[in-house]
Amino acid sequence: MEKSPQEIRRMFASIASRYDLLNRILSLWLDAAWRRRAVHELRLRPGELVLDLCCGTGDLAAQVLRGGGRVVASDFCHEMLCAIPAKAPLARRVEADALRLPFADARFDAVTIGFGLRNLADPVAGLHEMRRVLRPGGRLVILEFSLPPGRVFRGLYHLYLGRILPLAGDLLSRRRGPYRYLARSILAFPDQSTLAGHLRTAGFTEARWIDLSRGIVALHLGFRSAQGG
């Protein structure tokens, strides 16, 4: 059963205090490397302005700052945003819905979104909104869980998602439900090629992806045309 945006907001609020610990343990401490790679692929120039959507507690925003960019960290969960100053004190925080961003057209040099696209009520509409706030020539980088190729490894990953992750998530978060939702949302999300097609439909050019950690995570890239069309 799908969750409403209000239910998803409450779910993330309920685990905000243990969110970072859970990310580290349940990713086997790989999540920091995934975020570093995402910022590397941005090819930031000093002082460029980046919008980090669905920013959570600010791990990706902090990487953008280390990479020399300026960052606006946006999330619709207030409890998540409250954790950002400890990691990214120079980030500007904005509490906002990713489907209705309170920013002018062509405001940002780049947009990032880490593990948040599948939580949007309408991911394709979210991609259109991301393109709207990008300047012509701007870049989009998406980090998202995916399903790895290869029957054997995919089978093991399904076992992890279906059995291990929900049980470990319940235990570590002291909440029953959020990490069961996480597993279901990963399994239901479009594969890499389908998501690349959604990027093209939303008007992004040069849409492509890079598989990380044997494809359990995919890094998607797209550009807004320099002509601004």
C-alpha positions as CSV (number, residue, x, y, z in Angstrom):
1,M,0.0,0.0,0.0
2,E,1.4,3.4,-1.0
3,K,1.9,6.1,1.6
4,S,0.6,9.6,1.4
5,P,3.0,12.5,1.5
6,Q,1.8,13.3,5.0
7,E,2.5,9.7,6.1
8,I,6.0,9.8,4.6
9,R,6.7,13.1,6.4
10,R,5.6,11.6,9.7
11,M,7.6,8.5,9.1
12,F,10.8,10.4,8.5
13,A,10.2,12.6,11.5
14,S,9.9,9.5,13.6
15,I,13.3,8.2,12.7
16,A,15.2,11.5,12.3
17,S,17.2,11.1,15.5
18,R,18.6,7.7,14.4
19,Y,18.6,8.3,10.7
20,D,22.3,8.8,10.3
21,L,23.2,5.7,12.3
22,L,20.8,3.6,10.3
23,N,22.1,4.9,7.0
24,R,25.7,3.8,8.0
25,I,24.8,0.4,9.3
26,L,22.2,-0.6,6.7
27,S,24.4,0.5,3.8
28,L,27.5,-1.2,5.3
29,W,29.1,2.2,5.5
30,L,29.0,2.7,1.8
31,D,26.6,5.6,1.7
32,A,29.4,8.2,2.3
33,A,31.3,7.0,-0.7
34,W,28.1,7.2,-2.9
35,R,27.6,10.8,-1.9
36,R,31.3,11.7,-2.6
37,R,30.9,10.2,-6.0
38,A,27.7,12.2,-6.7
39,V,29.4,15.5,-5.9
40,H,32.5,14.4,-7.9
41,E,30.2,14.0,-10.9
42,L,28.8,17.5,-10.5
43,R,32.1,18.9,-11.6
44,L,31.5,21.9,-9.3
45,R,33.2,25.2,-10.0
46,P,33.9,27.4,-6.9
47,G,30.9,29.3,-5.7
48,E,28.3,27.6,-7.8
49,L,24.9,27.4,-6.2
50,V,23.4,23.9,-5.7
51,L,19.9,22.9,-4.6
52,D,20.0,19.7,-2.5
53,L,16.5,18.3,-2.6
54,C,15.1,15.8,-0.1
55,C,18.2,16.6,1.8
56,G,17.5,14.7,5.0
57,T,20.0,15.4,7.7
58,G,22.4,17.1,5.3
59,D,25.1,14.5,4.4
60,L,25.0,15.4,0.6
61,A,24.8,19.1,1.3
62,A,27.9,18.8,3.5
63,Q,29.7,17.1,0.6
64,V,28.7,20.0,-1.8
65,L,30.2,22.5,0.6
66,R,33.4,20.5,0.8
67,G,33.5,20.5,-3.0
68,G,33.5,24.3,-3.1
69,G,29.9,24.9,-3.9
70,R,27.2,26.9,-2.1
71,V,24.1,24.9,-1.1
72,V,20.4,25.3,-0.4
73,A,19.2,22.3,1.5
74,S,15.5,21.6,1.1
75,D,13.3,19.0,2.7
76,F,9.6,18.8,3.7
77,C,10.4,17.2,7.0
78,H,11.2,19.8,9.6
79,E,12.9,17.3,12.0
80,M,15.4,16.3,9.4
81,L,16.3,19.9,8.6
82,C,17.0,20.6,12.3
83,A,20.1,18.3,12.1
84,I,21.8,20.1,9.2
85,P,23.6,22.9,11.1
86,A,25.8,20.4,12.8
87,K,27.1,19.1,9.5
88,A,26.7,21.9,7.1
89,P,26.5,25.2,9.0
90,L,26.8,27.3,5.8
91,A,23.9,25.6,4.1
92,R,20.7,27.6,3.8
93,R,17.8,25.5,4.9
94,V,14.4,25.6,3.2
95,E,11.4,23.6,4.3
96,A,9.5,22.8,1.1
97,D,7.7,20.3,-1.0
98,A,9.9,19.1,-3.9
99,L,6.8,19.2,-6.2
100,R,6.2,22.9,-5.5
101,L,9.5,24.5,-5.0
102,P,9.5,28.1,-3.8
103,F,12.4,29.2,-6.1
104,A,12.5,31.2,-9.3
105,D,13.1,29.7,-12.7
106,A,16.7,29.0,-13.6
107,R,17.9,29.8,-10.0
108,F,20.5,27.0,-9.5
109,D,23.7,25.8,-11.2
110,A,23.0,22.2,-10.1
111,V,20.4,20.1,-8.4
112,T,21.1,17.0,-6.3
113,I,18.7,14.5,-4.8
114,G,20.0,11.6,-2.8
115,F,17.6,8.7,-2.1
116,G,14.5,10.9,-2.2
117,L,13.1,10.7,-5.7
118,R,11.2,7.5,-5.1
119,N,9.5,9.1,-2.1
120,L,7.8,11.8,-4.2
121,A,4.1,11.4,-4.9
122,D,4.9,12.0,-8.6
123,P,8.6,11.5,-9.4
124,V,8.2,12.6,-13.0
125,A,6.6,15.9,-12.0
126,G,9.5,16.3,-9.5
127,L,11.9,16.0,-12.4
128,H,10.1,18.7,-14.3
129,E,10.3,20.9,-11.2
130,M,14.0,20.3,-10.9
131,R,14.6,21.2,-14.5
132,R,12.6,24.4,-14.0
133,V,14.9,25.7,-11.2
134,L,18.0,24.8,-13.1
135,R,19.8,27.5,-15.2
136,P,20.4,26.6,-18.9
137,G,23.5,24.4,-18.9
138,G,22.8,23.3,-15.3
139,R,23.3,19.7,-14.1
140,L,21.1,17.3,-12.2
141,V,22.6,14.4,-10.2
142,I,20.3,11.7,-8.7
143,L,21.4,9.0,-6.3
144,E,18.9,6.3,-5.9
145,F,18.6,2.7,-4.9
146,S,18.2,0.3,-7.8
147,L,18.2,-3.4,-8.6
148,P,21.5,-5.0,-9.6
149,P,21.9,-7.0,-12.8
150,G,22.8,-10.6,-12.5
151,R,20.5,-13.3,-11.3
152,V,22.5,-14.5,-8.3
153,F,23.5,-11.2,-6.9
154,R,20.0,-9.8,-7.5
155,G,18.6,-12.8,-5.6
156,L,20.8,-12.1,-2.6
157,Y,19.8,-8.5,-2.7
158,H,16.1,-9.4,-2.8
159,L,16.7,-11.5,0.3
160,Y,18.4,-8.6,2.0
161,L,15.6,-6.2,1.1
162,G,12.8,-8.6,2.0
163,R,14.1,-10.1,5.2
164,I,17.3,-8.5,6.7
165,L,16.7,-4.8,6.1
166,P,13.2,-4.6,7.6
167,L,14.1,-6.6,10.7
168,A,17.4,-4.6,11.3
169,G,15.6,-1.3,10.6
170,D,12.8,-2.1,13.0
171,L,15.4,-3.0,15.7
172,L,17.7,-0.1,15.2
173,S,15.1,2.6,14.7
174,R,12.9,1.2,17.4
175,R,10.0,1.8,15.0
176,R,8.1,-0.8,13.1
177,G,7.4,0.1,9.5
178,P,9.7,2.7,8.0
179,Y,12.3,0.2,6.8
180,R,9.6,-2.1,5.5
181,Y,8.4,0.8,3.4
182,L,12.0,1.4,2.3
183,A,12.3,-2.1,1.0
184,R,9.0,-2.0,-0.8
185,S,9.8,1.4,-2.4
186,I,13.1,0.1,-3.8
187,L,11.5,-2.9,-5.3
188,A,8.7,-0.8,-6.9
189,F,10.9,2.0,-8.3
190,P,11.8,2.1,-12.0
191,D,15.0,0.5,-13.1
192,Q,18.0,2.5,-14.4
193,S,17.0,2.6,-18.1
194,T,13.4,3.5,-17.3
195,L,14.5,6.3,-15.0
196,A,16.8,7.6,-17.7
197,G,13.8,7.7,-20.0
198,H,11.9,9.7,-17.4
199,L,14.8,12.2,-17.4
200,R,14.6,12.6,-21.1
201,T,10.8,13.0,-21.0
202,A,11.3,15.8,-18.4
203,G,13.5,17.6,-20.9
204,F,17.0,16.6,-19.6
205,T,19.7,16.0,-22.2
206,E,22.6,13.5,-22.1
207,A,20.7,11.4,-19.5
208,R,22.8,8.5,-18.4
209,W,23.6,6.5,-15.3
210,I,26.6,5.0,-13.4
211,D,26.0,1.8,-11.4
212,L,27.6,1.9,-8.0
213,S,28.3,-1.1,-5.7
214,R,27.3,-3.6,-8.4
215,G,24.1,-1.8,-9.2
216,I,22.4,-1.6,-5.8
217,V,22.7,2.2,-6.2
218,A,22.6,4.1,-9.5
219,L,23.9,7.6,-10.0
220,H,21.8,9.4,-12.7
221,L,23.0,12.5,-14.5
222,G,21.2,14.9,-16.8
223,F,21.6,18.4,-18.1
224,R,19.3,21.3,-18.9
225,S,20.1,22.4,-22.5
226,A,22.4,25.5,-22.6
227,Q,19.8,27.0,-25.0
228,G,17.3,26.9,-22.1
229,G,14.6,25.1,-24.1
